[in-house]
Amino acid sequence: MIFDLCKKIPDNSVNRVLINQIIRSVTSIAGNIAEGSGAATKKDFINYLNNARKSAIETDNWRVFIFKTNQIKSSSKEMLKAKSEEIIKILTTIIKNSKK
């Protein structure tokens, strides 16, 4: 969904920075989850998921900047906001449950 959003954003110097940042942070989420799934210890697993959660929060931050600086359909705004919040909640829950 983020990649589709990035394709719709007009090409200018500000948007290039925002697109670069959001793509880096969103791919970091998946990368950290993948690395965490192969972690040797519970502590490492939790650390990778914490990093994924931080990247999800960062991605949400860039999403807000993109919507504030560009005119994009409101349905996309709400859907991406909801998905972002959902991902953060899921990661938070997994982290909490893993600490038990």
Secondary structure, 3 states (H helix, E strand, C coil): CHHHHHHHCCCCHHHHHHHHHHHHHHHHHHHHHHHHHCCCCHHHHHHHHHHHHHHHHHHHHHHHHHHHHCCCCHHHHHHHHHHHHHHHHHHHHHHHHHCC
